[in-house]
């Protein structure tokens, strides 16, 4: 059984995080700059943490950065889809690597660079990947009431839910979908290939573009504030593909994917913390206590 843990870090300029179309005040250059500074300040420790975890669980480890391989991917995808932001490109790249690794490895664990293992227990032993792809769902954070009166970030769970819903309806599928968080992905090669993420990618981007157009707005299916949140999100496509290709899925619990955001608290039983808030000092304090 060949297993690998991998992560990615590409220093995307702050202006490329949200593009120029988001109308939400929180999708700002200032917010993106805070993220960049946090990653740069904790880069070495974030890298060593993942290397050490992979070694302890007997898996290979690869770190992907801004190298010739990434530059080639970026150049190629922007040649065909110049509307993508740098942030969107890197998030498609991490899925591209997932698909690539599935040709070599049996089981794969992807960790966003801000996802920090706090355990020596093997993810691969804890989760039977033959039962489905392991991801977190953010369904509880979707606003389904009073849709006319909110304006969320283009990366909010609500934005992804309605965007995927529109895609499914456009394709003639049932609109039910799950909001996927790809900060941590555990999967075997079989299900990654069944997902077929980049199959028909041209058509998917064309569809997502059409759903953002004035012509689609005129159909009246969605209010304008919802359409303003639509973009080219890797997690929206992930959810779409899970449904269309009927891929089995397992939902990670908050022990193996603790969503560390505004609450500024990490339970001691956490196995992997996803530091959305980028408060890595808090993460390291808990790590130190657990290892004492």
C-alpha positions as a printed NumPy array, in Angstrom:
array([[  0.   ,   0.   ,   0.   ],
       [  1.65 ,   3.204,  -1.197],
       [  0.592,   6.278,   0.772],
       [  1.499,   9.939,   0.554],
       [  0.825,  13.199,   2.374],
       [  1.198,  16.402,   0.358],
       [  0.709,  20.117,   0.701],
       [  1.056,  23.25 ,  -1.429],
       [  2.201,  26.788,  -0.839],
       [  2.366,  29.404,  -3.569],
       [  2.697,  33.036,  -2.535],
       [ -0.249,  34.471,  -4.459],
       [ -0.238,  38.322,  -4.515],
       [ -2.927,  39.841,  -2.298],
       [ -4.697,  41.482,  -5.236],
       [ -5.18 ,  38.024,  -6.808],
       [ -7.08 ,  36.491,  -3.884],
       [-10.551,  37.804,  -4.656],
       [-10.265,  39.218,  -8.161],
       [-12.1  ,  42.389,  -9.139],
       [-15.702,  41.183,  -9.185],
       [-16.511,  40.493,  -5.539],
       [-18.874,  43.061,  -4.037],
       [-18.398,  41.91 ,  -0.453],
       [-16.454,  44.372,   1.71 ],
       [-14.598,  41.558,   3.467],
       [-13.032,  40.335,   0.21 ],
       [-10.246,  42.866,   0.556],
       [ -6.546,  43.193,  -0.193],
       [ -5.988,  43.878,   3.512],
       [ -7.54 ,  40.546,   4.476],
       [ -5.466,  38.715,   1.863],
       [ -2.281,  40.446,   3.07 ],
       [ -2.864,  39.199,   6.62 ],
       [ -3.028,  35.657,   5.281],
       [  0.174,  36.052,   3.261],
       [  2.08 ,  37.513,   6.229],
       [  0.958,  34.69 ,   8.524],
       [  2.111,  32.016,   6.079],
       [  5.468,  33.674,   5.528],
       [  6.064,  34.111,   9.256],
       [  5.316,  30.465,  10.07 ],
       [  6.455,  28.783,   6.852],
       [  9.302,  26.668,   8.263],
       [  7.309,  25.32 ,  11.177],
       [  4.238,  24.558,   9.04 ],
       [  6.44 ,  22.605,   6.627],
       [  8.329,  20.664,   9.305],
       [  5.073,  19.764,  11.053],
       [  3.745,  18.048,   7.92 ],
       [  7.029,  16.333,   7.107],
       [  7.225,  14.985,  10.644],
       [  3.632,  13.727,  10.59 ],
       [  4.125,  11.873,   7.296],
       [  7.287,  10.25 ,   8.626],
       [  5.591,   9.127,  11.849],
       [  2.724,   7.446,   9.98 ],
       [  4.988,   5.778,   7.418],
       [  3.879,   7.78 ,   4.396],
       [  5.82 ,   9.645,   1.737],
       [  5.675,  13.445,   1.749],
       [  5.784,  16.031,  -1.021],
       [  5.66 ,  19.8  ,  -0.787],
       [  4.628,  21.718,  -3.901],
       [  5.74 ,  25.311,  -4.328],
       [  6.155,  28.034,  -6.941],
       [  8.481,  26.052,  -9.214],
       [  8.672,  25.281, -12.921],
       [  5.953,  22.641, -12.604],
       [  3.535,  25.161, -11.122],
       [  4.51 ,  27.881, -13.6  ],
       [  3.756,  25.512, -16.479],
       [  0.337,  24.645, -15.028],
       [ -0.443,  28.313, -14.406],
       [  0.58 ,  29.363, -17.908],
       [ -1.49 ,  26.622, -19.517],
       [ -4.701,  27.144, -17.534],
       [ -4.602,  30.941, -17.913],
       [ -4.067,  30.546, -21.644],
       [ -7.529,  28.995, -21.885],
       [ -9.188,  30.639, -18.876],
       [ -7.718,  34.131, -18.385],
       [-10.675,  35.08 , -16.174],
       [ -9.255,  33.02 , -13.284],
       [ -7.502,  34.74 , -10.375],
       [ -4.17 ,  33.576,  -8.996],
       [ -5.974,  32.217,  -5.946],
       [ -8.311,  30.172,  -8.121],
       [ -5.393,  28.806, -10.147],
       [ -3.566,  27.517,  -7.062],
       [ -6.712,  25.818,  -5.803],
       [ -7.189,  24.062,  -9.118],
       [ -3.512,  23.112,  -8.988],
       [ -3.931,  21.256,  -5.703],
       [ -6.673,  19.13 ,  -7.279],
       [ -4.506,  18.623, -10.362],
       [ -1.785,  17.236,  -8.103],
       [ -4.326,  14.998,  -6.352],
       [ -5.269,  13.498,  -9.718],
       [ -1.629,  13.157, -10.726],
       [ -0.649,  11.377,  -7.51 ],
       [ -3.52 ,   8.917,  -7.967],
       [ -1.534,   7.41 , -10.847],
       [  1.303,   6.507,  -8.45 ],
       [ -0.122,   6.128,  -4.93 ],
       [ -2.94 ,   4.006,  -3.521],
       [ -4.02 ,   6.418,  -0.778],
       [ -3.478,  10.159,  -0.524],
       [ -3.888,  12.768,   2.198],
       [ -3.904,  16.399,   1.137],
       [ -3.374,  19.133,   3.729],
       [ -3.791,  22.838,   3.051],
       [ -0.681,  24.632,   4.261],
       [ -2.684,  25.982,   7.216],
       [ -3.882,  22.479,   8.196],
       [ -1.732,  21.274,  11.096],
       [ -1.598,  17.661,  12.386],
       [ -1.489,  17.516,  16.2  ],
       [ -1.395,  13.728,  16.467],
       [  0.813,  10.742,  15.693],
       [ -2.223,   8.613,  14.818],
       [ -2.343,   7.687,  11.146],
       [ -5.162,   9.253,   9.145],
       [ -5.006,   6.239,   6.847],
       [ -5.606,   3.833,   9.732],
       [ -8.405,   5.919,  11.24 ],
       [-10.371,   6.247,   7.963],
       [-11.177,   3.378,   5.617],
       [-10.724,   5.119,   2.277],
       [-12.339,   2.237,   0.396],
       [-15.64 ,   3.653,   1.709],
       [-15.288,   7.031,   0.005],
       [-13.449,  10.336,  -0.254],
       [-12.993,  12.034,   3.13 ],
       [-13.814,  15.76 ,   3.221],
       [-15.516,  18.194,   5.572],
       [-18.933,  19.608,   4.777],
       [-19.834,  23.207,   5.61 ],
       [-23.567,  22.697,   5.107],
       [-24.477,  24.095,   8.514],
       [-23.134,  27.516,   7.485],
       [-25.349,  27.917,   4.414],
       [-28.042,  30.581,   4.666],
       [-31.219,  29.319,   3.013],
       [-33.681,  31.866,   4.39 ],
       [-34.16 ,  35.478,   3.397],
       [-31.839,  35.018,   0.403],
       [-32.617,  38.491,  -0.907],
       [-31.054,  40.234,   2.065],
       [-27.502,  38.993,   2.488],
       [-24.216,  39.586,   0.713],
       [-21.483,  37.102,   1.54 ],
       [-17.945,  36.539,   0.368],
       [-17.452,  34.759,  -2.953],
       [-15.769,  32.02 ,  -0.884],
       [-18.551,  31.654,   1.685],
       [-20.452,  28.353,   2.099],
       [-23.629,  30.068,   0.886],
       [-21.909,  31.244,  -2.311],
       [-20.667,  27.715,  -3.036],
       [-24.019,  26.103,  -2.24 ],
       [-26.069,  28.299,  -4.568],
       [-23.432,  28.213,  -7.306],
       [-23.346,  24.396,  -7.284],
       [-27.135,  24.308,  -7.134],
       [-27.328,  26.477, -10.249],
       [-24.809,  24.249, -12.037],
       [-26.767,  21.096, -11.23 ],
       [-30.037,  22.649, -12.384],
       [-28.365,  23.824, -15.596],
       [-27.126,  20.285, -16.221],
       [-30.529,  18.729, -15.6  ],
       [-29.651,  17.213, -12.208],
       [-31.392,  17.385,  -8.855],
       [-30.26 ,  20.623,  -7.134],
       [-29.356,  19.054,  -3.755],
       [-25.657,  19.436,  -2.997],
       [-23.143,  19.587,  -0.167],
       [-20.731,  22.433,   0.497],
       [-17.296,  20.844,   0.377],
       [-14.191,  22.097,   2.164],
       [-11.053,  20.819,   0.431],
       [ -8.618,  22.   ,   3.112],
       [ -8.137,  18.343,   4.032],
       [ -8.796,  15.538,   1.549],
       [ -8.294,  11.844,   2.137],
       [ -8.929,   9.564,  -0.828],
       [ -7.853,   6.434,  -2.6  ],
       [ -6.836,   6.334,  -6.235],
       [-10.041,   4.609,  -7.356],
       [-12.364,   7.343,  -6.095],
       [-10.132,  10.158,  -7.314],
       [-10.349,   8.711, -10.802],
       [-14.102,   8.219, -10.454],
       [-14.419,  11.896,  -9.476],
       [-12.911,  12.757, -12.88 ],
       [-12.431,  16.333, -11.687],
       [-11.002,  17.768, -14.905],
       [-13.191,  15.776, -17.26 ],
       [-15.144,  18.282, -19.357],
       [-13.407,  21.155, -17.555],
       [-13.858,  23.499, -20.533],
       [-17.606,  22.976, -20.436],
       [-17.753,  23.493, -16.667],
       [-15.934,  26.834, -16.811],
       [-18.155,  27.915, -19.701],
       [-21.218,  26.978, -17.662],
       [-19.963,  28.858, -14.593],
       [-19.302,  31.91 , -16.767],
       [-22.794,  31.751, -18.245],
       [-24.316,  31.536, -14.763],
       [-22.623,  34.847, -13.895],
       [-23.875,  36.624, -17.016],
       [-26.542,  39.313, -17.411],
       [-28.477,  36.939, -19.634],
       [-28.769,  34.397, -16.831],
       [-29.762,  37.13 , -14.368],
       [-32.689,  37.949, -16.636],
       [-34.129,  34.463, -16.065],
       [-34.957,  35.533, -12.51 ],
       [-34.051,  32.127, -11.086],
       [-31.691,  33.724,  -8.555],
       [-31.66 ,  37.251,  -7.121],
       [-28.749,  39.469,  -8.163],
       [-27.079,  39.369,  -4.735],
       [-26.742,  35.588,  -5.057],
       [-25.382,  35.789,  -8.596],
       [-22.824,  38.36 ,  -7.424],
       [-21.262,  35.638,  -5.246],
       [-20.682,  33.188,  -8.118],
       [-17.097,  32.602,  -9.272],
       [-14.796,  29.758, -10.332],
       [-14.394,  27.93 ,  -7.048],
       [-12.618,  24.581,  -6.876],
       [-14.875,  23.383,  -4.049],
       [-18.036,  24.199,  -5.979],
       [-16.807,  22.02 ,  -8.838],
       [-15.763,  19.305,  -6.351],
       [-19.312,  19.185,  -4.98 ],
       [-20.762,  19.164,  -8.497],
       [-18.539,  16.28 ,  -9.529],
       [-19.366,  14.246,  -6.415],
       [-23.043,  14.44 ,  -7.353],
       [-22.787,  13.993, -11.105],
       [-20.335,  11.076, -10.933],
       [-21.959,   9.537,  -7.819],
       [-18.691,   9.301,  -5.894],
       [-18.953,   7.845,  -2.361],
       [-18.043,  10.332,   0.345],
       [-17.269,  10.231,   4.063],
       [-17.708,  13.348,   6.166],
       [-14.763,  14.232,   8.359],
       [-15.647,  15.012,  11.963],
       [-14.306,  17.99 ,  13.884],
       [-11.628,  15.823,  15.478],
       [ -9.908,  15.125,  12.167],
       [-10.794,  18.477,  10.608],
       [-11.237,  21.112,  13.265],
       [-12.35 ,  24.334,  11.584],
       [-10.412,  26.921,  13.613],
       [-11.852,  30.303,  12.71 ],
       [-13.495,  32.987,  14.838],
       [-13.857,  30.97 ,  18.031],
       [-10.113,  31.194,  18.839],
       [-10.244,  27.869,  20.697],
       [ -8.913,  24.42 ,  19.793],
       [-10.175,  21.352,  21.723],
       [ -7.416,  19.154,  23.119],
       [ -8.765,  16.071,  21.307],
       [ -8.185,  17.655,  17.87 ],
       [ -6.162,  15.497,  15.461],
       [ -5.805,  18.019,  12.608],
       [ -6.589,  21.7  ,  13.016],
       [ -7.4  ,  23.807,   9.965],
       [ -6.324,  27.287,  11.027],
       [ -8.639,  29.402,   8.884],
       [ -8.   ,  32.369,  11.193],
       [ -4.207,  31.973,  10.673],
       [ -3.58 ,  32.234,  14.438],
       [ -0.691,  29.808,  14.278],
       [  0.7  ,  30.932,  17.636],
       [ -2.39 ,  29.433,  19.269],
       [ -1.845,  26.207,  17.326],
       [  1.781,  25.94 ,  18.419],
       [  0.85 ,  26.523,  22.068],
       [ -1.528,  23.558,  21.968],
       [  1.016,  21.447,  20.105],
       [  3.57 ,  22.196,  22.811],
       [  1.146,  21.192,  25.574],
       [  0.213,  17.961,  23.818],
       [  3.863,  17.018,  23.363],
       [  4.955,  17.955,  26.89 ]])
